[in-house]
């Protein structure tokens, strides 16, 4: 009996070590598979646009045909590309900052205060979260035209500051914060806004980072709504601008391919900047319901 017991500790580390090796190999394999499309896009930026469209994005290319002509075109004769890039970057920053601020305010009220109609209001948020944007698009578009607000950046940002998914996520996160923290702040004479900004926000960095990434991706890739409300080419966002490169009269595949690749960079930077908070924030928001 004692001999069997003495063998178990020797077997267990080997099993755990093997499991970690298998896990590492599996995750490395998944990572490599995930990077294949990105690597293919990078390869396509060095090829002739017509060849890419004709043969598809592939690694089976003649290395002697690769060149930097697409990059030269991007930085010398790209037209409004960098204007579209700047428009999208500014709108994304405004959308993310505004959405995090407004949605966290609303979620804070749902999580920390008791008021009449709270349950009905939160049910409305859940219903809005489950409603496809395509159902809201037409009435919202009519309202924008009636107010003469079309072809402006305000109508791209303002209608979506109180995002239902972000409100729900923050509410779940705030429910995990002890209310004694608020009472301690009130005893010390801190105002309600002070409690929110000085006590709640610093400990909510994981949730803020997670929602910054998700809302940043949505804002950067937003295509349908800006397409409906924007009219002036110099105000176009990057997804709309890249789409205009394909016309019945001619297609600028070279600029489209290299421009699409450059459009990935801000999202990668955003994720790398906040990725250490991302997993913690996504799991923390699901602790309490």
C-alpha positions in Angstrom: 0.0 0.0 0.0 2.8 2.4 0.9 4.7 1.4 -2.3 1.7 2.3 -4.4 1.3 5.6 -2.6 4.9 6.5 -3.1 4.7 6.0 -6.9 1.8 8.4 -7.5 3.8 11.6 -6.9 6.4 10.4 -9.5 3.7 9.7 -12.1 1.7 12.9 -11.6 4.4 15.5 -12.6 5.1 13.5 -15.8 1.4 13.5 -16.7 1.0 17.2 -16.0 4.1 18.0 -18.0 2.9 16.0 -20.9 -0.5 17.8 -20.7 1.2 21.2 -20.7 3.3 20.2 -23.7 0.3 19.0 -25.6 -1.6 22.2 -24.7 1.3 24.4 -25.9 1.6 22.5 -29.2 -2.2 22.7 -29.8 -2.3 26.5 -29.0 0.8 27.1 -31.2 -0.9 25.2 -34.1 -4.1 27.2 -33.7 -2.1 30.4 -33.7 -0.3 29.5 -36.9 -3.6 28.6 -38.6 -5.0 32.0 -37.4 -2.0 33.8 -38.9 -2.2 32.2 -42.3 -4.8 34.7 -43.7 -2.8 37.6 -42.4 0.4 36.3 -43.9 -1.5 35.7 -47.2 -2.7 39.3 -47.2 0.9 40.5 -46.6 2.1 38.4 -49.5 -0.7 39.9 -51.7 0.5 43.4 -51.0 3.7 42.7 -53.0 1.8 41.3 -56.0 0.1 42.8 -58.9 -3.5 43.5 -58.1 -4.9 41.9 -61.3 -2.9 38.7 -60.6 -4.3 38.5 -57.0 -7.8 38.9 -58.3 -7.2 36.4 -61.1 -5.4 33.7 -59.0 -6.6 34.5 -55.5 -4.5 35.2 -52.5 -2.1 32.4 -52.4 1.5 31.5 -51.3 2.2 29.8 -54.6 3.7 32.8 -56.4 6.8 33.6 -58.4 9.1 35.5 -56.0 10.6 37.4 -58.9 7.3 39.1 -59.6 7.0 40.6 -56.1 7.7 44.3 -55.8 7.1 47.4 -53.7 5.0 49.1 -56.3 1.8 48.9 -54.3 3.4 50.6 -51.3 4.8 53.3 -53.6 1.4 53.9 -55.0 -0.1 54.1 -51.5 2.3 56.8 -50.3 2.5 58.8 -53.6 -0.8 58.5 -55.5 -3.5 57.2 -53.1 -5.9 60.1 -53.5 -8.1 60.4 -50.4 -6.9 57.2 -48.8 -5.2 58.9 -45.8 -8.1 61.3 -45.4 -10.4 58.3 -45.1 -7.9 56.7 -42.7 -7.8 59.8 -40.5 -11.6 60.1 -40.6 -12.1 56.5 -39.4 -9.4 56.9 -36.7 -11.0 60.0 -35.3 -14.5 58.5 -35.4 -13.3 55.3 -33.8 -11.6 57.2 -30.9 -14.7 59.4 -30.4 -17.0 56.3 -30.5 -15.0 54.3 -28.1 -14.4 57.1 -25.5 -18.1 58.2 -25.7 -19.5 54.7 -25.6 -17.4 53.7 -22.6 -18.3 56.8 -20.7 -22.1 56.9 -21.5 -22.6 53.1 -21.3 -20.7 52.8 -18.0 -22.8 55.7 -16.5 -26.0 53.9 -17.5 -24.7 50.5 -16.2 -23.6 52.1 -13.0 -27.1 53.3 -12.3 -28.6 49.9 -13.0 -26.1 48.1 -10.8 -25.7 50.5 -7.8 -29.0 52.4 -7.4 -32.6 51.5 -6.8 -35.2 53.6 -8.7 -38.8 53.2 -10.0 -38.9 51.5 -13.4 -35.4 50.0 -13.1 -36.5 46.5 -14.0 -38.6 47.7 -17.0 -35.7 49.9 -18.2 -33.2 47.0 -18.0 -35.6 44.7 -19.9 -35.8 47.4 -22.6 -32.0 47.3 -22.8 -32.1 43.5 -23.2 -34.7 43.7 -25.9 -32.6 46.4 -27.7 -29.6 44.1 -27.4 -31.4 41.3 -29.2 -32.8 43.6 -31.9 -30.9 43.5 -35.2 -29.6 46.9 -36.3 -31.3 46.4 -39.7 -34.7 46.7 -38.0 -33.7 50.1 -36.5 -31.8 51.4 -39.5 -34.8 52.7 -41.6 -36.6 54.7 -38.8 -33.3 56.1 -37.6 -32.4 57.1 -41.2 -35.7 58.8 -41.6 -35.3 60.7 -38.4 -31.8 61.8 -39.4 -33.1 63.2 -42.7 -36.0 65.0 -40.9 -33.5 66.7 -38.6 -31.2 67.6 -41.6 -28.2 65.9 -39.9 -27.1 63.7 -42.7 -23.6 63.9 -44.1 -22.2 64.7 -40.6 -20.0 62.7 -38.2 -22.3 63.4 -35.3 -25.0 61.0 -36.6 -22.4 58.2 -36.8 -21.4 58.6 -33.2 -24.2 59.9 -31.1 -27.0 57.3 -31.8 -24.7 54.5 -30.5 -23.2 56.0 -27.4 -25.6 54.0 -25.2 -24.7 50.6 -26.6 -26.9 47.8 -25.2 -24.2 45.2 -25.2 -21.7 47.5 -23.4 -24.3 48.5 -20.8 -25.1 44.9 -20.1 -21.5 44.0 -19.7 -20.6 46.9 -17.4 -23.7 46.2 -15.3 -22.6 42.6 -14.8 -19.1 43.8 -13.9 -20.4 46.5 -11.4 -22.6 43.9 -9.6 -19.4 42.3 -8.5 -18.2 45.5 -6.8 -19.1 45.6 -3.1 -21.5 48.5 -2.3 -19.6 49.1 0.9 -17.0 50.8 -1.2 -19.6 53.4 -2.2 -20.7 53.9 1.4 -17.1 54.4 2.5 -16.7 57.1 -0.2 -19.9 58.8 0.9 -18.7 58.8 4.5 -15.5 60.4 3.4 -17.5 63.2 1.7 -16.8 62.1 -1.9 -19.5 63.1 -4.4 -21.4 60.6 -6.5 -19.4 61.6 -9.5 -16.3 61.4 -7.5 -17.1 57.9 -6.3 -17.6 56.8 -9.9 -14.4 58.4 -11.3 -12.1 58.0 -8.4 -13.2 54.7 -6.9 -15.1 52.6 -9.5 -13.3 53.5 -12.7 -9.8 52.6 -11.5 -10.9 49.1 -10.5 -12.8 48.7 -13.7 -9.8 48.8 -16.0 -10.2 45.2 -17.2 -13.8 45.8 -18.2 -12.9 49.1 -19.9 -10.1 47.5 -21.8 -12.3 44.6 -23.0 -15.1 46.9 -24.1 -12.6 49.3 -25.7 -11.3 46.5 -27.9 -14.8 45.3 -28.9 -16.3 48.7 -29.5 -13.1 49.8 -31.3 -13.4 46.9 -33.8 -17.1 47.6 -34.4 -16.4 51.3 -35.0 -13.4 50.8 -37.2 -15.2 48.3 -39.4 -18.5 50.1 -39.4 -19.8 50.2 -43.0 -23.5 50.1 -43.4 -24.6 53.1 -41.3 -21.9 55.5 -42.5 -22.7 54.5 -46.1 -26.3 55.6 -45.6 -25.6 59.0 -44.0 -22.4 60.2 -45.6 -22.5 62.0 -48.9 -19.2 63.8 -49.4 -16.2 61.7 -50.6 -13.8 63.6 -48.3 -15.9 62.6 -45.3 -16.0 58.9 -46.2 -14.7 56.3 -43.7 -12.1 53.8 -44.7 -14.4 50.9 -45.4 -16.6 53.1 -47.7 -13.5 54.6 -49.4 -12.0 51.2 -50.1 -15.3 50.1 -51.6 -15.3 53.1 -54.0 -12.1 51.7 -55.6 -14.2 49.1 -57.3 -16.3 50.7 -60.0 -17.8 49.7 -63.3 -15.3 52.0 -65.1 -12.1 50.6 -63.5 -10.8 48.8 -60.5 -7.8 49.9 -58.4 -6.9 46.5 -57.0 -3.4 47.5 -56.1 -4.5 50.3 -53.8 -7.4 48.2 -52.5 -5.1 45.3 -51.4 -2.4 47.4 -49.7 -5.0 49.8 -48.3 -6.9 46.9 -46.8 -3.7 45.6 -45.2 -2.9 49.0 -43.6 -6.5 49.2 -42.2 -5.6 46.2 -40.0 -2.8 48.0 -38.2 -4.9 50.1 -35.8 -7.0 47.1 -34.6 -3.8 45.1 -34.0 -2.3 48.0 -32.1 -5.5 48.4 -30.0 -5.6 44.7 -29.2 -1.9 44.5 -28.3 -2.3 47.6 -26.1 -5.1 46.1 -24.0 -4.8 42.4 -24.5 -3.4 41.8 -21.0 -6.7 43.1 -19.6 -8.9 41.5 -22.2 -9.3 38.0 -20.8 -9.6 39.2 -17.2 -12.3 41.7 -18.2 -14.3 39.3 -20.3 -14.4 36.7 -17.5 -15.0 39.2 -14.7 -18.1 40.5 -16.4 -19.8 37.1 -16.2 -19.2 36.5 -12.5 -22.6 37.7 -11.2 -25.9 38.0 -12.8 
